[in-house]
Amino acid sequence: MDNQAATIWLKRFCVFSVLLAFCVILLGAYTRLKDAGLGCPDWPGCYGQLAAPETPDAIEKANAAYPTMPVDVAKAQTEMTHRYFAESLGLMIVILALITLFTRKKHTLSLWLPGSLVLLVIFQGLLGMWTVTMRLFPLAVMGHLLGGFCTLGLLWLCVLTIFNKKNPAPTPIAPGLSSLALATLLIVFCQILLGGWTSANYAALICPDFPTCQGHWWPNTHFSTAFNFLGGIDMDNPLAFQDTAGRTTIHVMHRLGALITLIFSILLIRSAWRYAPLRKVAGCLALFLGIQLALGISNIVFSLPLHVAVAHNGMGALLLLTLITFNFKICQVKEQQHG
């Protein structure tokens, strides 16, 4: 395989893997929101079978094996669909790593990226198993969600690297812009983490009003309960660990995180607009940020509509990818300035 063919195949696998990872994130959100995380009470099969039981004989057999968890065909199908997509993504990442390994002298993609992705996918499989075996233990659920976003981010970094084109005579970038872009990326990552914790603890609807929460600007909170990540680990129903004050605290902190994200993103967009190589990315960030805020408020006002909540997860992923692109382009310009 010559250099050009190797690069073409890498580009194809990288792009397809990004699209598949994005679909897995949306399917994961859909599965949680449909309360289908335990649609299959075992792992990796479903009620001891390779696929979700659908026929009367398969359902009868499944109910006999798990008498305390009768089959809900729709939830079982939803859970298994998510698993099939996740397993396909894992296979794609392994293939990507092998192509990178055997053609490493013919392209610019470093082996550490696909190698890290393989390790991350293995850990994601363990988190998926623990999510089921630990009965939706919130830390496992949040970790699984966060792992999905990290997988998507690393795959996007592969795409940026393999499609990288240098801009001629770039405009020098102010030193503070690099720090601001990195800080905004970290803030968005933390906001995704807070969103995952909110979702894992079913705290999205604990504040039914906006901009206040339960009629107060600062309602009753309980931080030691809200962010006790190991709370409920020995309980049959780990979700029962959080009380109303704990869930309220989680929700309020997610709102506060959204405000901080908005402030830093506006500062970044304003600072980056003067640089031509960053203007398109800044425009995308502004667009995605506006949509995300509208989706977040709609989740509260309209009591978490399924399509809006799934879109909120997807837009969070797009914000993450946009900020990764921001930082990649800034590093690219800085390298050219010093090169």
FENPELIN-V606007 format. One record per run of one state. SS is the DSSP state (H for helix, E for strand, C for the rest). FROM is the first residue (numbers start at 1). TO is the last residue. If there is no record, write none. Layout:
SS/FROM/TO + SS/FROM/TO
This chain:
C/1/2 + H/3/33 + C/34/45 + E/46/46 + C/47/48 + E/49/49 + C/50/55 + H/56/65 + C/66/72 + H/73/102 + C/103/110 + H/111/133 + C/134/137 + H/138/162 + C/163/174 + H/175/200 + C/201/212 + E/213/213 + C/214/215 + E/216/216 + C/217/222 + H/223/226 + C/227/237 + H/238/241 + C/242/243 + H/244/272 + C/273/275 + H/276/301 + C/302/305 + H/306/338 + C/339/339
